Amino acid sequence: MEWISVKDSSYPVPFFENVLIYTKLGIFIGNLNPHLNGNYWNLTDWHINECQEDYEPVTHWMPLPKPPKE
C-alpha cells in the first residue's frame, strides 16, 4: 500500500471510515468527517486532534491493513 495525498482527487477519502493518516506530528488512525465549512479529521487520539487541526494538517492517508486470519 502507498500513501495517498489528500490533494489527489482521484482517490477520495471514504467519510467516517477509519484510515491511517499522516501529519508532521506522526501517523494516526482517524476518519474524515464532512462539515458545512469543509472537511474535518477525527482522530482516535483526541488529545492530538486539537494540535493537528490547528498546526499540522493531514497531508496523506491510506486504508488500514486487513487484520490477520487465524
C-alpha positions in Angstrom: 0.0 0.0 0.0 1.1 3.5 -0.7 0.3 6.9 1.0 -2.3 8.9 -0.9 -2.1 12.7 -0.9 -5.3 14.4 0.4 -4.9 16.8 -2.7 -5.3 13.8 -5.1 -9.0 14.0 -6.1 -8.8 10.6 -8.0 -8.7 8.8 -4.6 -11.5 10.1 -2.4 -11.1 9.5 1.3 -14.1 7.5 2.5 -16.1 9.5 5.0 -16.3 8.1 8.6 -14.1 5.1 7.6 -11.0 4.7 9.8 -7.8 5.1 7.8 -4.1 5.8 8.6 -3.4 9.5 8.4 -0.1 11.3 8.3 0.9 14.6 9.7 4.2 16.1 10.7 3.3 15.1 14.3 3.1 11.4 13.3 0.9 8.7 12.0 -2.6 8.3 13.5 -5.8 6.4 12.9 -8.8 8.6 12.1 -11.6 9.3 9.7 -12.8 12.2 7.6 -16.0 13.9 8.7 -17.7 16.2 6.2 -18.8 19.6 7.5 -20.6 22.5 6.0 -17.4 24.6 6.2 -15.1 21.9 4.8 -13.9 18.5 5.9 -12.7 17.8 9.4 -10.4 14.9 10.5 -11.5 13.0 13.6 -8.5 11.3 15.2 -8.8 8.4 17.6 -6.4 10.3 19.9 -8.5 13.3 20.8 -5.6 15.0 22.7 -3.5 15.2 19.5 -6.6 16.3 17.4 -6.5 19.9 18.6 -2.8 20.3 17.8 -3.2 18.5 14.5 -6.1 20.6 13.3 -4.6 23.9 14.2 -0.9 23.4 13.3 -0.2 20.2 11.4 -2.8 19.4 8.7 -3.3 15.9 7.4 -1.3 15.6 4.2 -1.7 11.9 3.3 -3.8 8.8 4.1 -4.0 5.1 3.4 -6.5 2.4 4.1 -5.9 0.3 7.2 -4.4 -3.1 6.6 -6.6 -6.1 6.8 -6.5 -8.0 10.1 -4.6 -11.3 10.2 -6.5 -14.5 9.5 -6.4 -17.2 12.2 
